[in-house]
Amino acid sequence: DAGVIQSPRHEVTEMGQEVTLRCKPISGHNSLFWYRQTMMRGLELLIYFNNNVPIDDSGMPEDRFSAKMPNASFSTLKIQPSEPRDSAVYFCASSLRDRTYEQYFGPGTRLTVT
Amino acid sequence: AQKVTQAQTEISVVEKEDVTLDCVYETRDTTYYLFWYKQPPSGELVFLIRRNSFDEQNEISGRYSWNFQKSTSSFNFTITASQVVDSAVYFCALSEAGFQKLVFGTGTRLLVSP
């Protein structure tokens, strides 16, 4: 079975540009999470969805960040405009909400903003 | 508030040595879940184990074992007869019941040399 799929795997962009990260959760999972990993802050949750509905976006850094989940098999995380401090690895994870809270992570997108 | 502490930043061992990674957690809830994830040099996050707060039995999976002690709020991870392939960053994480958010520790980097 396919795991969580993220694209692109690497993204290099210039400050001020819009960046869109994509995620396809594991089929049948009904919860989706976006995390960010940096050296300074470690792994931190940005936002998560249950059944395509955003539940907790308190980790979203600021209004430049937005996330959507238009259907059960696709989610996007958008940064507009991007800044150098957004450089990080962004992970998407999915889980079955009514099970055991085990989250399965995608390979991550390494974002570099110059 | 939830908190996970991994005091060991980096551990270096020689192949075949046993090694224990420490994890101490804080939570006010009586129902919670504890996790270990592995992040190899390739960067993905691999789920290793989940333990709920009502199950204090230790678990063994091959060379891996986990010791959960509520009395000391610890969930330690031991690798027996370490191998070079065990080299990775290992994260301990906590989730309170009813909240799907994973709170991660800062990770322990394990280096296993031949």
Interface residues (C-beta under 8 A of the other chain):
Chain A: S31 F33 G42 L43 E44 L45 Y48 N50 I55 D56 V89 F91 A93 S95 R97 T100 Y101 E102 Q103 Y104 F105 G106 P107 G108 R110
Chain B: Y33 F35 Y37 S42 G43 E44 L45 V46 F47 R50 N52 F91 S95 Q100 K101 L102 F104 G105 T106 G107
